[in-house]
């Protein structure tokens, strides 16, 4: 009897330790997505670059994560969850060290790509470890615990980044990952169960390559600008790559993403709506710290603190999603809420020297509140109609689109500020026009959600899909 109780207690300790390991990995990944933004002006000054040119530092990370996320599940099945998760943390830590020691922008971009390789596996493989080692009746609660890291990371990221830049140097926003990562590596070896590798179907490297080529060339085309002679060629390559995937997926027995995914109407509509709506939302965390520091004269720490209302309001808003969607339906809720998100983004154009702090906090809180509910509702409506067979690949494709949209938002938002600055010769109105444009893009995306059906909300799926809301 004593032996049995000891075994149960030991298993409970191992499960709790594993949850903390996954929590820490997700926290590092979520933190690193936001902590960099506040430090961009200081990083640009240190590297001798223009602040807007550092958008490639953000895009390199998010785009790498988008490209490699679909392969993470296959790697975990092929080589074992424990081995892949250990490798993910190790790569992420090495990438962080290289970021901190970079002396030029190209070096920093390459290091961010390395970070993105590790980061692309932290969440999906960690979630898979939870699924395989936590009993079914405890899985929802365990996933909810892990998802808190996705909320705490963005909450602490901007302020922590501003404080480190102001009191130490921008290098420390990457170096803080090292002790956390080293503890994580030791904990993985100690507590994460050893699972055997499995015989899996060959990975669709050709399909992954075609979609990667599509996303990379399209992002490069936007980065090059409309006046670049390379833009048209890059757009053409992007379009051809996407079109070539269709016959490839039809011929292959197990393609990266089955074409049957798009027969579910809400998945297709939700995917497109997510892409366009998140472009505006993705530009905000990049543009606001630049506006606060370069135009309004705030310190990095003050700038980071001003972003706290977005994260706090977003956390408080989650509980309102279910009753509001049940009352208005998905189509009605997303139509109205998307308009609120778009208008709140456009309202940031009014921020100028002397703008009341209380009004700024109100604007940021409204955006955070509406944006958080937007993500939760969009995630649920996009994924909830998929069959069990298509759920895994649909979730991977959805994650790719989310990360791609963040990268596009940064690229387009930064590009608009650069374009308007050149045209007008002054930076201040350029930021105003950029926010107005991104707000308009978000408002127009509301029209996409009019094609959704109005089936009831499924609250039992909120926790699992909330993990993907970042």
Secondary structure by P-SEA (a helix, b strand, c coil): caaaaaaaaaaaaaaaaaaaaaaaaaaaaaaaacccccaaaaaaaaaccccccaaaaaaaaaaaaaacccaaaaaaaaccaaaaaaaaaaaaaaaaaaaaacccaaaaaaaaaaaaaaaaacaaaaaaaaaacccccaaaaaaaaaaaaaaaaaacaaaaaaaaaacccccccccccaaaaaaaaaaaaccccbbbbccccccaaaaaaaaaaaaaaaaaaaaacccccaaaaaaaaaaaaaaaaaaaaaaccccccccccccaaaaaaaaaaaaaaaccccaaaaaaaaaacccccccaaaaaaaaaaaaaaaaaaccaaaaaaaaccaaaaaaaaaaaaaaaaaacccccccccaaaaaaaaaaaaaaaaaaaaaaaaaacccccccaaaaaaaaaaaaaaaaaaaaaaaaaaaaaaaaaaaccaaaaaaaaaaaaaaaaaaacccccccccccccccaaaaaaaacc
